Amino acid sequence: MSRRSIRFRLTIWFSLALGAGLILFALAIWISMRELLLGDVRQLLRHQIANSQAYVESELREPRVELGEELSEFSAAFNPGTYLRVTNSQGVVIFDSNRSFPWSSGRYRVKWNGKPFMVLVSQRVVAGEPWTFAVSASLEEAETLLNRLRILFFILIPLVLLIASVGGRWLSRRALKPVDEMTAAAKSVGAANLSERLSVPHTGDELERLAEAWNSMLARLEESLKRLSRFTADASHELRTPLAIIRTTAELAARRPRPAEVYRDALNQVTAESERMTRLLEHLFFLARVDAEVVEMPQSTFDLAPLVEKLCSQISVIAVAKQLRIHYERSQERTLVLGNEAAIQRLILALLDNAVKYSRGNSEVHIALKNAANQVSLEVIDSGPGITESELPLIFERFYRGHHSQDGAKEGSGLGLSLAAGLAERNNARIEVVSQPGKGSTFRVLFQPVA
Ligand code: ADP
């Protein structure tokens, strides 16, 4: 177990905390036990003194009494180790049941014959004069008990600590085993096998959440890698055609001397293709940046109505040329939405652009801004060729162009709707399409309502 592993640190900290707790616990027990035992002995001594005083007083009331003898009889009933010394007010020792006992040490606890004793000396008034009573009691029993307790603690604490640290080590190893597995699995993940996932332990704990977080990170990584390679493939594929046209046009023109207008035509075609390429590249790069989420889109609350109105009047310039009518139906309700205004403008423009592009001449494009139960939506309805059921799931794909737009007559790159979908996603909006082939299409954008 390496010193820097969580398992090692957990075991150490756990053992230290447990050890400190156990020592405190043992100390508390030992001290209270000692207080209890010594308190009992002290109580006993106080009793003994009170009894002795009462006895001396009662004996003194009797005529011609031999106090020393009486006290000797009295003390014969004491427990072994309990001695009594009585001194009268003149300092004469009237009685001493153990003359060799170190009464005069003045200490509360003394050793005699190698054994521990507690001594209590107290002045009591006997027949109006201050007498001194000294009593002793053996502490042997109490000390033996305390010693035994101490030995028990000295053995038990290290034993419990040992068991607990071994157990703790085992537990932490068991608990952290999935982390080791995850580390091993994570080490083996590379660009080639990004689709692999860690197995998620269904324990409902932090490790399950960690594995899930890992997996969703892998999923996002995989997704962005896929996007990146798709972008590279798409870009190279799309750029190949205009490049080929430029090259063949130039080669054909340069093969032999030609009249000036042929050169001019060729150069015009080269310019047109270069312009198409530039537009395509700009589109493509913007799309890639939206996809990669590097384009900043600060969100704010704004009213859609003036924006839609502005876009309608912009698009009507193109519509007029195609003899199309733009009909804008504005909402009576408030149409506040939350999102990035520039991004939403681009989104709406892509839809309007398509509606105008795919509408037949002399028809109408209907644009309706609505607010139903706090859900702001924008509908763009055209009476163009519509989109077949099989095409519907494909139109938001990058570079997908429907069969009726393949004829080349209509400008387009197949990027408009995929950009619109990307922008919608970044602005918490949703695009829905309903279409009837031959009759027209309805594109509906549902915006994020303002709370
Ligand atoms: P583009 O218009 O450049 O081809 P888009 O991504 O905007 O690319 O659209 C993808 C395809 O979806 C179009 O080629 C077309 O087939 C279909 N489409 C989009 N909008 C409409 C519409 N309003 N009516 C009919 N077809 C549409």
Residues whose N, C-alpha, C, O or C-beta is under 5 A from the ligand:
A	BS01	ADP	N354 A355 Y358 G384 G386 I387 I395 Y400 R401 G402 H403 S405 E411 G412 S413 G414 L415 G416 L417 S418 S441
